[in-house]
Amino acid sequence: MEKGWERARESLISLEAMLRGTCEPERLLDLVENFTLFMDAPGGTIKLLAKNHQYHGVTNTLAALRK
């Protein structure tokens, strides 16, 4: 039983870290403005948002190119 609580606690910490990182005002605006795609699909429009590794990969690449 203790391992279950430990795993739940680790998941909450991970979720909190993800939310704090994503909801940082500058990063959130960048995600909405530059990393969101609206796509027509059967049944209506869907919204696609870049995953964390995609966001960091692109921003790190652009920063390296600017140097």
MOSUL-V414212 format. One record per residue. OMEGA is omega in degrees with one decimal (999 if undefined). NEAR is the number of other ideal C-beta (glycine too) atoms within 10 Angstrom. Layout:
omega = [OMEGA	OMEGA]
near = [NEAR	NEAR]
This chain:
omega = [-177.6	179.1	177.8	178.7	179.0	178.7	179.2	179.5	178.2	178.4	178.8	178.2	179.2	178.6	179.3	179.1	179.1	-179.4	178.7	179.4	-177.8	-173.1	172.1	-170.0	-177.7	-179.3	179.7	177.9	178.1	178.0	-178.0	-174.4	-170.1	-174.5	178.1	-179.6	173.2	-173.1	175.1	179.4	176.2	-178.9	176.9	-178.7	175.1	-179.7	177.7	179.8	-179.6	175.2	-174.8	-177.8	177.6	179.1	-177.6	177.6	-179.6	-177.6	177.6	178.1	179.0	178.4	179.1	179.4	-179.2	-177.4	999]
near = [5	6	7	8	9	10	10	10	10	10	10	10	10	10	10	10	10	11	10	9	13	13	10	12	7	7	14	12	10	15	17	10	8	12	16	11	9	8	8	8	8	5	6	6	8	11	8	11	12	17	10	11	8	11	18	12	12	14	15	10	10	10	9	8	7	6	4]
